[in-house]
Each structure stands twice: as structure tokens, then as C-alpha cells.
């Protein structure tokens, strides 16, 4: 099933195309004439640290150069112990950091700011409220991404700096709230995982002594091994016989550990990317760190107070992971999620070809994978998706002004609307919502996945209602309008394939503004077929569409062949 292209008449023109491609990598750019160099800023709203990178895009290469980078140990993950909510103090620190980043990006004449939030915001009961506050006070939109999507973008960030040479690499990123493990060889990632073990989280949950006691240290090690056991087994199962993956480490925790070793051995490089450290050396650093209290850890070179507080837990995660993976050494990479956000933006907007061309279709392939996983009837789903997009395209500019993003959400919902049959036929639309919401779609933000799941959920039965939690808790009225209108289109498309045999070959729409009607000429695929069941189903399901768009739908069957 191919994702149909948007018609040129309303496909928005891109003003530029940013990416995070390192100088060691070569990509094929679209040659649509000379493209203007632009400035792009990316922000990573992490559990422990906030990161900003501002880059100058060089679309003719395509490549980029980093103009400036900033990092603040915001410690957003310092949540209230009882409610698990983000504290007012942590949110205030976050707002201050974001305001500075925004001001800096503007001073550097950034054309756009792309921001993503991860573990702390994902898990906090008031995480979405924090994002709404940021939007209201700063006008900054932050995309909330899933753990697997975070891992995928970390992979893109590392690919922008490290030459894989078609050989397998394991990437580990130890954050404040989660640890990501990725296996890839420069093409599709073979394994993506995000586990709820992070330096801030483990310090908060396990450490009450200073220096850490033997019992607490043993508890952390056991917990880490238990949490990583299945993830590591799944990753190692994807390593082919004879392969010896190289381990790449990203994140502030890993850079801090490598820096400590470099200072001890008088080998401190100007750039940490490419710096190698053995598992034995990491084990010795961990042994030394656990003997020191915070006061003495603060005297170590390169450790801020915030980092010194959590470094023991972070080093424990790293060492235990290396033991379980069987890796004897680690190579540092300074690029990670924030750079991956830029690469992803460039890929999404068609700048990068060649080695990253597979990423251009990550959304399509992820939707198809989920459809296959839940035994969806691809032919029926393809017809429904195609009919829905035809309705979308023909009513654009008259009944709605949605653009390519909303079009793609409708396509995905059309492909997956019947996935709930995998659970049970009864109330399968509700099961579809759950499976799409939690199925692990890649390439989409959390809100995009939520919208796709809602659109699919309302392809039948009750229309969207505010008493339904998933619909009511959408961030804004605009998001609810997306669900109202796109799910109404999907209902029409589902009705037009009622017998699931492709009885309706095509539709033509005629909008009469004065009469407030939408004429639907339905072209039958088989001569003489009056499509009685499809007409009956359409008349049953058109009410939601008529309500959403304030028109009366007037269908008619055309049984002659469509030229």
C-alpha cells in the first residue's frame, strides 16, 4: 500500500530544509534550484538537562554547522514524591531555561525552533499541563515523543556524526529518567528500546546514603539488571552470527565518566566524540565514585553539583549494561537527541537521500508494520484510505483548510481503523484506539499518535463526545476539530466500501455553497451494480459529516464506466 501524494494545488511549499548531517556523511539533496541557507534551533526537554543547539543549514550539500550549544541542568524530573507531578520549582526552572533558549535563538535569527520533550513530561500527571503553560507563556510548541521515537531520533543524531561502514553498532543513551538502547548498521535500526532507568530516577528511588551504602549500591545494580534483561536479550537476538557490534555512548552522564577518565590519564581531548574508554576503566571509576561523598565528588574535574549528585547511579547503569551486552569498550559521541531532531526535520522535508532515504518512509512503514501485526485486511484498508484522501483532497479549500500533516493522519487512521478486530469484533473501534495509541508508531509525536487513534476510533458508532476521555483530554479545540472532521471523512470512506469488494471505484464531489450541499457522484466499479448496500451505509453514516461541515450530503450512483 503506497501513501498517495498530495495534489500540488495545496501542498505547502517548503521554505528550507534543515538537517543534522555530519561532515563525514554524504547525502543526495533534491536539486529543485538553489535553496537558501537557514538557521534552525532544536531543544531537547530532558529529565535532567535541557539542551539547545542552533545550526546553520547548508541545503546544497546538504549539511549543517553548529553555531552554538547550550545546556542547563534543570532537573525537571525532580517530581513530587507522593503525587509524582512536576513541581512548581522544576517547572519554573524549565520555563526560565526555555525563555533563555528562545531569546538566544531569536538573537541568532533562527527561522524556526523545534522542541521535543521526553521521559519526565511523558510520565508526570501534569506533564501536558506544563507543555500547555510553555505554549501560553512563550508561544513555544513542544512535541511530546514516545520512548521508542526518542531512541529513533537518537540514532539519527549519532548517524550524523559517526561513520557506521555498514557494520552493526549498539548505541546507549543514559538520561535522567530513561535509558535508550539501539542496534543499527546505518540503515533501518534493528532494535529500538527505552527503559525506565535513568540517573535521576534511580538516585531518587534508591539512594539515601552518602557515600552510597553497599546495600543501596547492590539494590541499584540488581534493579538495573532486572530492567535491562529482556531488552538486552531482544537486542542481542538481532546480532547476526560473527558480528561484533561496536558500542557508542551518548548523553551527559557518559561524557562526564569519559571526562573523568581522560583527566586521570592525562588524555583529555579537545572533542569527546570518538574518545574510547574500556569497560575495565569504567568499572574502576565506578568503584572510586561509590567511595566518595558528594562533597568530594564535587572536587572531581568536570562534575557540576547536579551531575555529581547522580553520577554514581548513571555509572552503575552504564557498567551493568556493558557487562550484559558483552562490550569491552565504549566510544563517546557528543551528538544525540537534539541533533536527531534536526536530522528528522530534514528527512521529513525531503532534503536527505542516499543512506538515510529509508527514514523518509518511516511513518508509512511503521503504519504498515502495525497493520500486519494486527492482521488488518490490507486491500480493504487501502480502498478506505484512498477514498478518504480523495474526499479530503476534493473538499480542500471549500469545506476545510487542513494541510499535508492532517492528510497523513487521515491516511494512517484509514489504514488502521479496523485493527481492533485483533482483540474482538465487538466494540472494535475502541480496541483500535487502544492498539494504535500503544502500538509503538514511529516517526510521529505523541499528540499525532493520539489524533490518529481518535480519528480511527470514531469511524463508527458514536460521534466524538466530550464525555469520552481520549477526546476530551486532547490539548485544544483545534485538535478536537481535526478529529471531528477527519473522522467524519473516514466514516464516509468506510461506508463506501461496505461490502469490502471495491464496489465504489471513485468519487466526485460538487460543493454548492448557496444551497449548502455536497453532491457525491459515486462511480460503481462493476457495470449495472447499483451499490444498494453502500448507499444505505452512506445514508446511515453521513450525519457526522453533515454536522461537522454544515452541509447536506447528496449522493448518487453512476453505473457507467469512469473514463
Secondary structure as the mmCIF struct_conf table of DSSP 4:
data_model
#
loop_
_struct_conf.conf_type_id
_struct_conf.id
_struct_conf.beg_label_comp_id
_struct_conf.beg_label_asym_id
_struct_conf.beg_label_seq_id
_struct_conf.end_label_comp_id
_struct_conf.end_label_asym_id
_struct_conf.end_label_seq_id
HELX_LH_PP_P HELX_LH_PP_P1 UNK A 4 UNK A 7
TURN_TY1_P TURN_TY1_P1 UNK A 8 UNK A 10
HELX_LH_PP_P HELX_LH_PP_P2 UNK A 11 UNK A 14
BEND BEND1 UNK A 15 UNK A 15
TURN_TY1_P TURN_TY1_P2 UNK A 23 UNK A 24
HELX_LH_PP_P HELX_LH_PP_P3 UNK A 28 UNK A 30
BEND BEND2 UNK A 32 UNK A 33
STRN STRN1 UNK A 38 UNK A 45
BEND BEND3 UNK A 47 UNK A 48
STRN STRN2 UNK A 50 UNK A 58
TURN_TY1_P TURN_TY1_P3 UNK A 59 UNK A 62
STRN STRN3 UNK A 63 UNK A 72
TURN_TY1_P TURN_TY1_P4 UNK A 76 UNK A 77
STRN STRN4 UNK A 79 UNK A 79
TURN_TY1_P TURN_TY1_P5 UNK A 81 UNK A 83
HELX_LH_PP_P HELX_LH_PP_P4 UNK A 85 UNK A 85
STRN STRN5 UNK A 86 UNK A 86
HELX_LH_PP_P HELX_LH_PP_P5 UNK A 87 UNK A 87
HELX_RH_AL_P HELX_RH_AL_P1 UNK A 88 UNK A 107
TURN_TY1_P TURN_TY1_P6 UNK A 108 UNK A 109
BEND BEND4 UNK A 111 UNK A 111
STRN STRN6 UNK A 112 UNK A 117
HELX_RH_AL_P HELX_RH_AL_P2 UNK A 119 UNK A 123
BEND BEND5 UNK A 124 UNK A 124
TURN_TY1_P TURN_TY1_P7 UNK A 125 UNK A 126
HELX_RH_AL_P HELX_RH_AL_P3 UNK A 127 UNK A 138
STRN STRN7 UNK A 142 UNK A 144
HELX_RH_AL_P HELX_RH_AL_P4 UNK A 147 UNK A 159
TURN_TY1_P TURN_TY1_P8 UNK A 160 UNK A 161
TURN_TY1_P TURN_TY1_P9 UNK A 165 UNK A 166
STRN STRN8 UNK A 169 UNK A 174
BEND BEND6 UNK A 176 UNK A 177
STRN STRN9 UNK A 179 UNK A 184
BEND BEND7 UNK A 185 UNK A 188
BEND BEND8 UNK A 190 UNK A 190
STRN STRN10 UNK A 191 UNK A 195
BEND BEND9 UNK A 196 UNK A 196
HELX_RH_AL_P HELX_RH_AL_P5 UNK A 199 UNK A 206
BEND BEND10 UNK A 209 UNK A 211
HELX_LH_PP_P HELX_LH_PP_P6 UNK A 212 UNK A 213
HELX_RH_AL_P HELX_RH_AL_P6 UNK A 214 UNK A 236
TURN_TY1_P TURN_TY1_P10 UNK A 237 UNK A 238
BEND BEND11 UNK A 239 UNK A 239
HELX_LH_PP_P HELX_LH_PP_P7 UNK A 240 UNK A 240
TURN_TY1_P TURN_TY1_P11 UNK A 241 UNK A 242
HELX_LH_PP_P HELX_LH_PP_P8 UNK A 245 UNK A 245
STRN STRN11 UNK A 246 UNK A 250
BEND BEND12 UNK A 251 UNK A 251
HELX_RH_AL_P HELX_RH_AL_P7 UNK A 252 UNK A 264
TURN_TY1_P TURN_TY1_P12 UNK A 265 UNK A 266
BEND BEND13 UNK A 270 UNK A 270
TURN_TY1_P TURN_TY1_P13 UNK A 273 UNK A 274
STRN STRN12 UNK A 276 UNK A 278
HELX_RH_AL_P HELX_RH_AL_P8 UNK A 279 UNK A 289
TURN_TY1_P TURN_TY1_P14 UNK A 290 UNK A 291
BEND BEND14 UNK A 292 UNK A 292
HELX_RH_AL_P HELX_RH_AL_P9 UNK A 294 UNK A 297
TURN_TY1_P TURN_TY1_P15 UNK A 298 UNK A 299
BEND BEND15 UNK A 300 UNK A 300
TURN_TY1_P TURN_TY1_P16 UNK A 301 UNK A 302
HELX_RH_AL_P HELX_RH_AL_P10 UNK A 305 UNK A 325
TURN_TY1_P TURN_TY1_P17 UNK A 326 UNK A 326
BEND BEND16 UNK A 328 UNK A 328
STRN STRN13 UNK A 329 UNK A 332
BEND BEND17 UNK A 334 UNK A 334
HELX_RH_AL_P HELX_RH_AL_P11 UNK A 337 UNK A 348
TURN_TY1_P TURN_TY1_P18 UNK A 349 UNK A 350
HELX_RH_3T_P HELX_RH_3T_P1 UNK A 354 UNK A 361
HELX_RH_AL_P HELX_RH_AL_P12 UNK A 362 UNK A 373
TURN_TY1_P TURN_TY1_P19 UNK A 374 UNK A 375
HELX_RH_AL_P HELX_RH_AL_P13 UNK A 378 UNK A 395
STRN STRN14 UNK A 396 UNK A 396
TURN_TY1_P TURN_TY1_P20 UNK A 397 UNK A 399
STRN STRN15 UNK A 400 UNK A 400
HELX_RH_AL_P HELX_RH_AL_P14 UNK A 404 UNK A 416
TURN_TY1_P TURN_TY1_P21 UNK A 417 UNK A 418
HELX_RH_3T_P HELX_RH_3T_P2 UNK A 419 UNK A 422
TURN_TY1_P TURN_TY1_P22 UNK A 423 UNK A 423
BEND BEND18 UNK A 425 UNK A 425
TURN_TY1_P TURN_TY1_P23 UNK A 426 UNK A 427
HELX_RH_AL_P HELX_RH_AL_P15 UNK A 428 UNK A 438
BEND BEND19 UNK A 439 UNK A 439
BEND BEND20 UNK A 442 UNK A 444
HELX_RH_AL_P HELX_RH_AL_P16 UNK A 446 UNK A 457
TURN_TY1_P TURN_TY1_P24 UNK A 458 UNK A 459
BEND BEND21 UNK A 460 UNK A 462
HELX_LH_PP_P HELX_LH_PP_P9 UNK A 463 UNK A 464
TURN_TY1_P TURN_TY1_P25 UNK A 466 UNK A 467
BEND BEND22 UNK A 468 UNK A 468
HELX_RH_AL_P HELX_RH_AL_P17 UNK A 469 UNK A 472
TURN_TY1_P TURN_TY1_P26 UNK A 473 UNK A 473
BEND BEND23 UNK A 474 UNK A 476
HELX_RH_AL_P HELX_RH_AL_P18 UNK A 477 UNK A 495
TURN_TY1_P TURN_TY1_P27 UNK A 496 UNK A 499
BEND BEND24 UNK A 500 UNK A 501
STRN STRN16 UNK A 504 UNK A 512
TURN_TY1_P TURN_TY1_P28 UNK A 513 UNK A 516
STRN STRN17 UNK A 517 UNK A 524
BEND BEND25 UNK A 525 UNK A 526
TURN_TY1_P TURN_TY1_P29 UNK A 527 UNK A 528
HELX_RH_AL_P HELX_RH_AL_P19 UNK A 532 UNK A 549
TURN_TY1_P TURN_TY1_P30 UNK A 550 UNK A 550
STRN STRN18 UNK A 552 UNK A 558
BEND BEND26 UNK A 560 UNK A 560
HELX_LH_PP_P HELX_LH_PP_P10 UNK A 561 UNK A 562
#
